[in-house]
Amino acid sequence: MKRIIIALDGFSACGKSTLAKDLAKKLHYSYVDSGAMYRAVTLYFIENGVSLEDPIAIESALKDIHVEFHRNPETKANETWLNGINVEKSIRKMEISNLVSEVAALKAVRREMVALQRKAGKKRGIVMDGRDIGSNVFPDAELKIFLTARPEVRAQRRYDELVEKGTPESMEKVVENLAHRDHIDSTREENPLIQCSDARVLDNSDLSKSEQLETVFRWANELKETISPLP
Ligand code: CDP
């Protein structure tokens, strides 16, 4: 059976990572959280005082940034590492969420991250979630999914997630951050978030984790059957 590329795009906090992780596990594929890469770059910029107005500082910082994913042997989950340090927890904080869309809109940042993402997908057999995966990173992905959910459902999910992670924020701040990022992500010049015409749309507002997984797993299998094996 041919191994395919699955691109999962959508607005902030609609559950892309959960679905992408579950699907990758079920298919024995690798999973890449492209948003975590932009979050790690943002963390580096904040920690090192890199100004978003300074293209020379940005280029030089990008040369020093090494983002990797490592499996946590205890939880078995993939975690984000920046220059040899596990940053999985710190990149999810509101301080990062408040700046990440501005950082991700920078051309130089996207050039570097997209190159890394394409490298990760070279052997196919991958599920990647983000904003421009189907439209830009892998326009030839066999399966493109556009995930969506009602704004109030997304806000509640992110609120619960932050509480669970021990970094709670007020609902007001969560709602504000999601609206802010959605706006920048969909209106930026470089590879904005768009719904590709060849993407299958899934609104998971009223679906459980297993129901959404069942749907996309079926889509992936239908496709794999129609794809001829590699020569
Ligand atoms: O999980 P959540 O919806 O909060 O967002 P994320 O996937 O962690 O992505 C964080 C931010 O990175 C997004 O708001 C985008 O600004 C940016 N991003 C992007 O520009 N392109 C991607 N392929 C993935 C994320």
Boltz pocket constraint, residues with backbone or C-beta under 6 A from the ligand:
constraints:
  - pocket:
      binder: B
      contacts: [[A, 11], [A, 12], [A, 13], [A, 14], [A, 17], [A, 34], [A, 35], [A, 36], [A, 38], [A, 39], [A, 100], [A, 101], [A, 102], [A, 104], [A, 105], [A, 129], [A, 130], [A, 131], [A, 132], [A, 133], [A, 181], [A, 185], [A, 191]]
      max_distance: 6.0
